[in-house]
Amino acid sequence: MSLGRPTLDAFLVQHGASLRRLAERLCPRGMGVEPAEIEQEARVRLWRTFERETNLREPASYLYRVAAAAAIDAVRRRRARREETLDPPGGGQGRDLPANGTSPEAAALNRELREAIGRAVASLPEPRQQAVRLHLLGFSTGEIGALAGWTEAKARNLVYRGLDDLRGRLTEDGIAPSAE
């Protein structure tokens, strides 16, 4: 059973101001990410949730998780855009090489590795997944704890255990660090 649009509207009337405050609070400064971007992404995620969920328990907690995930993804998209260059050196004429000078084969392997890591991270339990994603984005355990509403010790523990799980999953998939 779908809750439908009216229930989402009622939810947003009741929790919209909280969502806006969360987007403001979770928005990283100096990265070019706007709170409105986080809020909009969170609203889309809520809409998708309300399309398939029949009962939303602990709406404030869920709202926080949705806003935090939207903030993480916004930062990830912003960093990915920064790493991509539109014009290779020399104007890009006659060359299909990435701007950083890597071969197309190496670029494809790097993309496949990033995708494999993404799938492995997505398979982690939610708290560990969130902690590892933030860690991989460069956040310290103190910052992760503050973003997620955890103590620094809990964040550190989740990062440590999550990275251990991640290494295990990647090893199971045949991906291991090189001995170079």
N, CA, C and O of each residue as an XYZ file, in Angstrom:
720
protein
N       0.839     -1.184      0.000
C       0.000      0.000      0.000
C       0.878      1.240      0.000
O       1.813      1.333      0.795
N       0.601      2.169     -0.855
C       1.368      3.408     -0.939
C       0.679      4.484     -0.128
O      -0.545      4.611     -0.135
N       1.498      5.259      0.575
C       0.921      6.341      1.369
C       0.458      7.471      0.474
O      -0.458      8.208      0.839
N       1.063      7.622     -0.680
C       0.611      8.612     -1.637
C       1.072     10.017     -1.335
O       1.705     10.273     -0.311
N       0.756     10.902     -2.213
C       1.187     12.297     -2.171
C       0.635     13.070     -0.968
O       1.396     13.804     -0.338
N      -0.641     12.943     -0.621
C      -1.147     13.741      0.519
C      -0.383     13.465      1.817
O      -0.174     14.388      2.604
N       0.032     12.238      2.057
C       0.759     11.927      3.282
C       2.142     12.552      3.248
O       2.625     13.036      4.272
N       2.788     12.552      2.088
C       4.079     13.220      1.955
C       3.914     14.716      2.202
O       4.718     15.331      2.903
N       2.876     15.289      1.625
C       2.630     16.714      1.847
C       2.432     17.005      3.331
O       2.976     17.978      3.854
N       1.653     16.163      4.007
C       1.427     16.360      5.435
C       2.728     16.216      6.211
O       2.987     16.975      7.145
N       3.540     15.245      5.827
C       4.839     15.046      6.481
C       5.716     16.285      6.309
O       6.346     16.744      7.262
N       5.753     16.824      5.091
C       6.586     17.997      4.831
C       6.056     19.245      5.520
O       6.836     20.107      5.923
N       4.736     19.353      5.660
C       4.184     20.483      6.415
C       4.637     20.392      7.867
O       5.006     21.397      8.475
N       4.606     19.197      8.411
C       4.984     18.990      9.803
C       6.491     19.073     10.017
O       6.937     19.612     11.030
N       7.295     18.542      9.073
C       8.737     18.429      9.290
C       9.584     19.258      8.322
O      10.811     19.165      8.348
N       8.957     20.055      7.480
C       9.696     20.828      6.483
C      10.705     21.796      7.085
O      11.820     21.929      6.581
N      10.317     22.470      8.158
C      11.238     23.419      8.809
C      12.434     22.673      9.397
O      13.562     23.163      9.334
N      12.196     21.502      9.965
C      13.301     20.700     10.504
C      14.238     20.265      9.387
O      15.458     20.289      9.550
N      13.673     19.872      8.261
C      14.489     19.471      7.122
C      15.360     20.639      6.656
O      16.543     20.460      6.366
N      14.781     21.814      6.588
C      15.535     23.001      6.165
C      16.689     23.280      7.129
O      17.806     23.571      6.699
N      16.416     23.190      8.436
C      17.473     23.420      9.439
C      18.566     22.355      9.333
O      19.752     22.667      9.440
N      18.166     21.098      9.124
C      19.148     20.023      8.965
C      20.020     20.268      7.739
O      21.235     20.079      7.792
N      19.408     20.684      6.639
C      20.176     20.952      5.422
C      21.182     22.077      5.675
O      22.325     22.004      5.223
N      20.760     23.101      6.390
C      21.676     24.197      6.734
C      22.821     23.691      7.608
O      23.983     24.026      7.378
N      22.487     22.888      8.605
C      23.478     22.403      9.558
C      24.449     21.406      8.932
O      25.640     21.423      9.245
N      23.956     20.542      8.056
C      24.784     19.498      7.469
C      25.544     19.961      6.226
O      26.429     19.255      5.743
N      25.210     21.121      5.717
C      25.844     21.617      4.500
C      27.290     22.010      4.792
O      27.542     22.885      5.620
N      28.247     21.359      4.108
C      29.650     21.708      4.337
C      29.955     23.081      3.754
O      29.480     23.424      2.671
N      30.729     23.842      4.458
C      31.086     25.190      4.018
C      32.307     25.126      3.105
O      33.196     24.298      3.303
N      32.343     25.987      2.124
C      33.504     26.107      1.272
C      33.648     25.038      0.216
O      34.716     24.914     -0.384
N      32.610     24.259     -0.035
C      32.707     23.201     -1.050
C      31.813     23.483     -2.247
O      31.790     22.705     -3.200
N      31.084     24.580     -2.207
C      30.196     24.899     -3.312
C      28.870     24.172     -3.260
O      28.112     24.199     -4.230
N      28.579     23.529     -2.155
C      27.301     22.837     -1.979
C      26.362     23.790     -1.256
O      26.736     24.404     -0.257
N      25.154     23.908     -1.760
C      24.158     24.793     -1.164
C      23.174     23.994     -0.317
O      22.831     22.864     -0.666
N      22.716     24.572      0.794
C      21.706     23.879      1.613
C      20.447     23.530      0.820
O      19.826     22.495      1.065
N      20.075     24.377     -0.118
C      18.885     24.098     -0.927
C      19.068     22.828     -1.755
O      18.108     22.091     -1.982
N      20.292     22.571     -2.205
C      20.595     21.351     -2.971
C      20.373     20.118     -2.091
O      19.798     19.122     -2.530
N      20.839     20.201     -0.844
C      20.677     19.088      0.094
C      19.198     18.897      0.425
O      18.700     17.772      0.460
N      18.511     19.995      0.666
C      17.089     19.907      0.998
C      16.295     19.298     -0.158
O      15.430     18.450      0.062
N      16.584     19.725     -1.380
C      15.866     19.196     -2.540
C      16.123     17.702     -2.714
O      15.197     16.932     -2.969
N      17.389     17.297     -2.575
C      17.724     15.879     -2.688
C      17.002     15.074     -1.606
O      16.492     13.986     -1.876
N      16.959     15.602     -0.398
C      16.264     14.923      0.701
C      14.770     14.803      0.403
O      14.158     13.773      0.686
N      14.189     15.854     -0.165
C      12.759     15.803     -0.514
C      12.485     14.725     -1.566
O      11.477     14.023     -1.490
N      13.371     14.598     -2.534
C      13.203     13.560     -3.560
C      13.286     12.177     -2.909
O      12.499     11.284     -3.225
N      14.246     12.012     -1.997
C      14.377     10.723     -1.308
C      13.143     10.422     -0.459
O      12.679      9.283     -0.412
N      12.624     11.432      0.200
C      11.404     11.238      0.990
C      10.241     10.852      0.088
O       9.462      9.961      0.428
N      10.117     11.507     -1.049
C       9.053     11.193     -1.998
C       9.144      9.729     -2.415
O       8.139      9.020     -2.454
N      10.378      9.280     -2.730
C      10.555      7.871     -3.121
C      10.195      6.933     -1.976
O       9.606      5.874     -2.192
N      10.550      7.329     -0.765
C      10.219      6.505      0.397
C       8.713      6.404      0.569
O       8.180      5.318      0.798
N       8.027      7.534      0.459
C       6.586      7.541      0.639
C       5.869      6.801     -0.489
O       4.723      6.384     -0.326
N       6.525      6.639     -1.611
C       5.943      5.859     -2.704
C       5.860      4.381     -2.339
O       4.939      3.686     -2.769
N       6.826      3.892     -1.539
C       6.892      2.446     -1.286
C       6.644      2.050      0.162
O       6.342      0.884      0.420
N       6.755      2.956      1.108
C       6.600      2.622      2.523
C       5.157      2.818      2.972
O       4.463      3.724      2.512
N       4.729      1.960      3.869
C       3.380      2.094      4.416
C       3.395      2.712      5.804
O       2.392      3.272      6.248
N       4.528      2.614      6.492
C       4.590      3.150      7.843
C       6.004      3.664      8.090
O       6.982      2.943      7.892
N       6.097      4.891      8.515
C       7.388      5.511      8.788
C       7.511      5.684     10.296
O       6.877      6.548     10.901
N       8.360      4.822     10.887
C       8.588      4.909     12.325
C       9.697      5.903     12.597
O      10.606      6.054     11.781
N       9.639      6.570     13.707
C      10.643      7.543     14.131
C      10.961      8.538     13.017
O      12.070      8.536     12.484
N       9.998      9.384     12.663
C      10.185     10.289     11.520
C      11.346     11.271     11.705
O      12.020     11.596     10.727
N      11.597     11.746     12.908
C      12.695     12.695     13.110
C      14.041     12.036     12.841
O      14.914     12.629     12.208
N      14.204     10.820     13.320
C      15.440     10.082     13.094
C      15.605      9.772     11.612
O      16.696      9.920     11.062
N      14.544      9.351     10.975
C      14.607      9.040      9.549
C      14.926     10.298      8.745
O      15.721     10.255      7.806
N      14.311     11.403      9.110
C      14.559     12.668      8.427
C      16.031     13.046      8.522
O      16.613     13.517      7.544
N      16.634     12.847      9.678
C      18.057     13.148      9.852
C      18.908     12.259      8.949
O      19.827     12.743      8.289
N      18.605     10.961      8.916
C      19.387     10.045      8.083
C      19.275     10.407      6.610
O      20.263     10.356      5.878
N      18.077     10.773      6.176
C      17.876     11.158      4.778
C      18.667     12.426      4.466
O      19.325     12.502      3.429
N      18.610     13.416      5.347
C      19.343     14.670      5.119
C      20.850     14.436      5.138
O      21.570     15.016      4.325
N      21.339     13.597      6.050
C      22.775     13.303      6.117
C      23.232     12.580      4.854
O      24.291     12.896      4.311
N      22.455     11.621      4.386
C      22.809     10.902      3.157
C      22.796     11.848      1.960
O      23.657     11.749      1.084
N      21.831     12.761      1.914
C      21.776     13.739      0.822
C      23.000     14.657      0.867
O      23.554     15.005     -0.176
N      23.421     15.046      2.067
C      24.608     15.895      2.207
C      25.856     15.149      1.750
O      26.693     15.714      1.046
N      25.984     13.895      2.143
C      27.135     13.086      1.736
C      27.187     12.958      0.216
O      28.243     13.124     -0.394
N      26.044     12.664     -0.384
C      26.011     12.499     -1.837
C      26.287     13.815     -2.560
O      26.924     13.815     -3.613
N      25.821     14.933     -2.012
C      26.096     16.236     -2.622
C      27.591     16.533     -2.592
O      28.146     17.033     -3.571
N      28.242     16.228     -1.476
C      29.690     16.422     -1.373
C      30.402     15.509     -2.363
O      31.338     15.934     -3.040
N      29.966     14.269     -2.449
C      30.594     13.318     -3.366
C      30.461     13.797     -4.812
O      31.421     13.740     -5.580
N      29.275     14.267     -5.178
C      29.085     14.765     -6.548
C      29.963     15.981     -6.813
O      30.545     16.107     -7.890
N      30.058     16.869     -5.840
C      30.878     18.072     -6.005
C      32.347     17.693     -6.175
O      33.032     18.246     -7.035
N      32.826     16.770     -5.377
C      34.227     16.346     -5.487
C      34.476     15.635     -6.812
O      35.533     15.806     -7.420
N      33.517     14.845     -7.259
C      33.678     14.150     -8.540
C      33.752     15.157     -9.679
O      34.537     14.976    -10.610
N      32.954     16.206     -9.620
C      32.994     17.234    -10.660
C      34.329     17.952    -10.666
O      34.848     18.294    -11.729
N      34.887     18.182     -9.489
C      36.184     18.848     -9.409
C      37.285     18.006    -10.021
O      38.221     18.538    -10.618
N      37.177     16.680     -9.875
C      38.210     15.791    -10.379
C      38.128     15.613    -11.883
O      39.130     15.296    -12.524
N      36.966     15.809    -12.446
C      36.818     15.675    -13.890
C      37.230     16.984    -14.537
O      36.834     18.058    -14.086
N      38.012     16.896    -15.581
C      38.353     18.094    -16.343
C      37.707     17.976    -17.701
O      37.651     16.894    -18.284
N      37.226     19.076    -18.194
C      36.530     19.056    -19.465
C      37.494     19.088    -20.643
O      37.251     18.427    -21.653
N      38.566     19.832    -20.534
C      39.511     19.969    -21.636
C      40.863     19.413    -21.231
O      41.477     19.914    -20.288
N      41.340     18.388    -21.924
C      42.674     17.879    -21.636
C      43.723     18.912    -22.045
O      43.420     19.823    -22.815
N      44.947     18.785    -21.544
C      46.001     19.719    -21.918
C      46.179     19.762    -23.431
O      46.040     18.743    -24.108
N      46.482     20.931    -23.951
C      46.673     21.078    -25.385
C      45.363     21.212    -26.133
O      45.330     21.030    -27.350
N      44.294     21.524    -25.445
C      43.013     21.738    -26.101
C      42.283     20.460    -26.458
O      41.170     20.512    -26.980
N      42.888     19.316    -26.187
C      42.211     18.047    -26.403
C      42.159     17.622    -27.859
O      41.410     16.707    -28.204
N      42.940     18.266    -28.722
C      42.865     17.920    -30.132
C      43.748     16.722    -30.432
O      44.949     16.736    -30.160
N      43.141     15.685    -30.995
C      43.887     14.517    -31.405
C      44.255     13.584    -30.265
O      45.025     12.646    -30.471
N      43.727     13.811    -29.067
C      44.067     12.949    -27.936
C      42.804     12.503    -27.227
O      41.885     13.295    -27.016
N      42.765     11.242    -26.865
C      41.655     10.715    -26.075
C      42.118     10.364    -24.678
O      41.415      9.654    -23.959
N      43.290     10.845    -24.274
C      43.814     10.539    -22.953
C      43.192     11.446    -21.919
O      42.928     12.613    -22.207
N      42.947     10.938    -20.716
C      42.477     11.796    -19.643
C      43.503     12.892    -19.354
O      44.688     12.733    -19.647
N      43.042     14.002    -18.778
C      43.891     15.158    -18.531
C      45.060     14.835    -17.610
O      46.099     15.489    -17.699
N      44.927     13.856    -16.738
C      46.006     13.566    -15.798
C      47.083     12.680    -16.419
O      48.030     12.299    -15.730
N      46.961     12.342    -17.707
C      47.996     11.602    -18.400
C      47.895     10.092    -18.283
O      48.776      9.391    -18.781
N      46.871      9.567    -17.653
C      46.743      8.115    -17.550
C      46.212      7.565    -18.866
O      45.539      8.269    -19.618
N      46.512      6.334    -19.129
C      46.036      5.695    -20.353
C      44.544      5.390    -20.229
O      44.010      5.338    -19.121
N      43.879      5.191    -21.353
C      42.460      4.825    -21.288
C      42.235      3.531    -20.503
O      41.230      3.387    -19.808
N      43.186      2.580    -20.621
C      43.064      1.316    -19.890
C      43.129      1.563    -18.385
O      42.337      1.014    -17.619
N      44.088      2.401    -17.973
C      44.229      2.705    -16.546
C      43.003      3.462    -16.036
O      42.541      3.228    -14.920
N      42.480      4.371    -16.865
C      41.282      5.109    -16.464
C      40.096      4.161    -16.301
O      39.310      4.304    -15.365
N      39.968      3.198    -17.204
C      38.873      2.222    -17.104
C      39.034      1.355    -15.866
O      38.056      1.080    -15.171
N      40.270      0.916    -15.581
C      40.512      0.121    -14.369
C      40.193      0.921    -13.117
O      39.596      0.397    -12.177
N      40.589      2.193    -13.102
C      40.282      3.047    -11.950
C      38.779      3.193    -11.770
O      38.282      3.148    -10.645
N      38.047      3.370    -12.877
C      36.593      3.506    -12.800
C      35.973      2.211    -12.274
O      35.077      2.248    -11.431
N      36.452      1.064    -12.773
C      35.937     -0.225    -12.303
C      36.235     -0.430    -10.822
O      35.401     -0.955    -10.085
N      37.420     -0.016    -10.388
C      37.779     -0.137     -8.975
C      36.874      0.744     -8.116
O      36.392      0.309     -7.071
N      36.644      1.986     -8.556
C      35.747      2.880     -7.805
C      34.346      2.287     -7.704
O      33.713      2.350     -6.650
N      33.862      1.708     -8.810
C      32.527      1.097     -8.802
C      32.476     -0.100     -7.863
O      31.492     -0.277     -7.145
N      33.526     -0.928     -7.858
C      33.577     -2.094     -6.969
C      33.601     -1.650     -5.511
O      32.932     -2.241     -4.663
N      34.366     -0.618     -5.229
C      34.411     -0.097     -3.857
C      33.045      0.459     -3.483
O      32.574      0.242     -2.366
N      32.407      1.168     -4.397
C      31.067      1.708     -4.130
C      30.065      0.617     -3.814
O      29.261      0.750     -2.891
N      30.112     -0.470     -4.584
C      29.196     -1.596     -4.317
C      29.500     -2.231     -2.963
O      28.584     -2.579     -2.218
N      30.789     -2.382     -2.643
C      31.163     -2.980     -1.360
C      30.726     -2.090     -0.202
O      30.234     -2.591      0.810
N      30.897     -0.787     -0.337
C      30.467      0.138      0.725
C      28.952      0.063      0.880
O      28.441      0.056      2.000
N      28.233      0.008     -0.241
C      26.764     -0.045     -0.192
C      26.265     -1.319      0.485
O      25.137     -1.353      0.975
N      27.091     -2.368      0.520
C      26.655     -3.621      1.144
C      26.877     -3.636      2.661
O      26.456     -4.574      3.338
N      27.529     -2.613      3.190
C      27.775     -2.553      4.642
C      26.487     -2.220      5.388
O      25.586     -1.606      4.816
N      26.384     -2.616      6.661
C      25.232     -2.195      7.464
C      25.185     -0.665      7.537
O      26.226     -0.009      7.514
N      23.989     -0.104      7.624
C      23.774      1.340      7.518
C      24.716      2.200      8.367
O      25.344      3.099      7.808
N      24.854      1.986      9.670
C      25.729      2.901     10.422
C      27.181      2.837      9.949
O      27.851      3.865      9.856
N      27.660      1.645      9.654
C      29.040      1.503      9.176
C      29.175      2.119      7.790
O      30.179      2.762      7.483
N      28.168      1.921      6.964
C      28.190      2.485      5.618
C      28.306      4.011      5.682
O      29.121      4.610      4.980
N      27.493      4.622      6.519
C      27.522      6.075      6.658
C      28.887      6.535      7.167
O      29.444      7.501      6.646
N      29.427      5.861      8.172
C      30.721      6.237      8.734
C      31.836      6.079      7.705
O      32.705      6.944      7.596
N      31.819      4.986      6.952
C      32.867      4.743      5.957
C      32.762      5.750      4.810
O      33.780      6.255      4.336
N      31.545      6.043      4.364
C      31.381      7.030      3.286
C      31.964      8.376      3.707
O      32.696      9.008      2.945
N      31.640      8.806      4.912
C      32.169     10.088      5.396
C      33.689     10.030      5.532
O      34.380     10.994      5.202
N      34.206      8.909      6.014
C      35.659      8.751      6.146
C      36.329      8.835      4.782
O      37.355      9.498      4.631
N      35.756      8.167      3.794
C      36.332      8.183      2.453
C      36.235      9.560      1.809
O      36.998      9.876      0.896
N      35.304     10.374      2.277
C      35.208     11.749      1.788
C      36.191     12.676      2.488
O      36.312     13.850      2.136
N      36.898     12.137      3.489
C      37.929     12.928      4.152
C      37.538     13.518      5.492
O      38.293     14.304      6.064
N      36.379     13.156      6.000
C      35.960     13.665      7.299
C      36.689     12.916      8.414
O      36.923     11.712      8.308
N      37.045     13.632      9.480
C      37.666     13.006     10.648
C      36.592     12.299     11.466
O      35.400     12.523     11.257
N      37.013     11.448     12.394
C      36.021     10.743     13.221
C      35.250     11.726     14.093
O      34.075     11.501     14.384
N      35.886     12.798     14.508
C      35.166     13.822     15.274
C      34.078     14.478     14.435
O      32.964     14.693     14.912
N      34.406     14.796     13.179
C      33.421     15.404     12.279
C      32.315     14.413     11.938
O      31.147     14.789     11.847
N      32.682     13.150     11.750
C      31.679     12.124     11.451
C      30.706     12.001     12.620
O      29.492     11.937     12.428
N      31.257     11.968     13.834
C      30.400     11.889     15.011
C      29.450     13.066     15.101
O      28.270     12.900     15.409
N      29.969     14.263     14.830
C      29.121     15.460     14.894
C      28.035     15.421     13.824
O      26.887     15.765     14.104
N      28.374     15.010     12.610
C      27.393     14.950     11.529
C      26.297     13.920     11.806
O      25.122     14.155     11.523
N      26.696     12.788     12.358
C      25.745     11.692     12.540
C      25.073     11.698     13.916
O      24.166     10.905     14.168
N      25.517     12.587     14.799
C      24.931     12.618     16.138
C      25.473     11.531     17.041
O      24.792     11.102     17.973
N      26.695     11.076     16.778
C      27.348     10.045     17.570
C      28.479     10.662     18.370
O      28.894     11.793     18.116
N      28.973      9.906     19.339
C      30.200     10.325     20.014
C      31.364     10.066     19.068
O      31.239      9.295     18.117
N      32.484     10.704     19.329
C      33.672     10.484     18.501
C      34.109      9.026     18.604
O      34.537      8.432     17.615
N      34.002      8.452     19.797
C      34.401      7.054     19.996
C      33.523      6.109     19.162
O      34.031      5.160     18.564
N      32.231      6.363     19.122
C      31.348      5.518     18.315
C      31.677      5.675     16.835
O      31.711      4.690     16.098
N      31.919      6.907     16.398
C      32.269      7.143     15.001
C      33.572      6.419     14.650
O      33.672      5.786     13.599
N      34.565      6.515     15.534
C      35.851      5.856     15.312
C      35.659      4.343     15.207
O      36.231      3.697     14.328
N      34.855      3.788     16.106
C      34.576      2.356     16.106
C      33.877      1.936     14.814
O      34.242      0.925     14.213
N      32.873      2.706     14.384
C      32.145      2.367     13.161
C      33.046      2.474     11.927
O      32.943      1.656     11.013
N      33.921      3.472     11.897
C      34.850      3.609     10.777
C      35.805      2.421     10.765
O      36.006      1.793      9.725
N      36.393      2.112     11.921
C      37.354      1.008     12.013
C      36.710     -0.311     11.572
O      37.258     -1.031     10.737
N      35.559     -0.612     12.135
C      34.897     -1.876     11.797
C      34.381     -1.871     10.362
O      34.434     -2.889      9.672
N      33.887     -0.733      9.922
C      33.399     -0.628      8.551
C      34.513     -0.816      7.537
O      34.329     -1.498      6.529
N      35.686     -0.206      7.802
C      36.824     -0.387      6.892
C      37.306     -1.831      6.898
O      37.716     -2.361      5.864
N      37.256     -2.465      8.065
C      37.638     -3.875      8.147
C      36.675     -4.727      7.311
O      37.108     -5.600      6.559
N      35.364     -4.470      7.446
C      34.368     -5.183      6.629
C      34.599     -4.912      5.143
O      34.507     -5.819      4.316
N      34.901     -3.651      4.813
C      35.119     -3.267      3.424
C      36.313     -4.019      2.835
O      36.236     -4.537      1.721
N      37.410     -4.078      3.581
C      38.586     -4.833      3.114
C      38.222     -6.294      2.877
O      38.622     -6.884      1.873
N      37.463     -6.874      3.801
C      37.050     -8.273      3.652
C      36.199     -8.489      2.418
O      36.395     -9.463      1.691
N      35.257     -7.594      2.171
C      34.379     -7.742      1.000
C      35.158     -7.564     -0.298
O      34.934     -8.283     -1.272
N      36.072     -6.600     -0.303
C      36.882     -6.395     -1.505
C      37.801     -7.595     -1.759
O      38.007     -7.993     -2.905
N      38.348     -8.164     -0.687
C      39.199     -9.354     -0.833
C      38.383    -10.515     -1.376
O      38.859    -11.263     -2.229
N      37.140    -10.673     -0.881
C      36.257    -11.731     -1.402
C      35.992    -11.543     -2.889
O      35.830    -12.518     -3.623
N      35.949    -10.280     -3.337
C      35.716     -9.979     -4.741
C      36.986    -10.036     -5.571
O      36.973     -9.735     -6.765
N      38.103    -10.430     -4.921
C      39.354    -10.546     -5.651
C      40.102     -9.235     -5.791
O      41.005     -9.121     -6.619
N      39.741     -8.259     -5.002
C      40.407     -6.962     -5.049
C      41.224     -6.816     -3.774
O      40.678     -6.752     -2.673
N      42.534     -6.766     -3.941
C      43.425     -6.658     -2.795
C      44.488     -5.626     -3.129
O      44.778     -5.388     -4.302
N      45.075     -5.006     -2.098
C      46.136     -4.028     -2.384
C      47.303     -4.687     -3.088
O      47.633     -5.842     -2.818
N      47.930     -3.946     -3.996
C      49.090     -4.506     -4.703
C      50.300     -4.492     -3.795
O      50.365     -3.698     -2.856
N      51.254     -5.355     -4.062
C      52.460     -5.476     -3.226
C      53.575     -4.569     -3.737
O      54.728     -4.737     -3.340
N      53.261     -3.621     -4.601
C      54.284     -2.740     -5.173
C      54.865     -1.821     -4.173
O      55.737     -1.019     -4.505
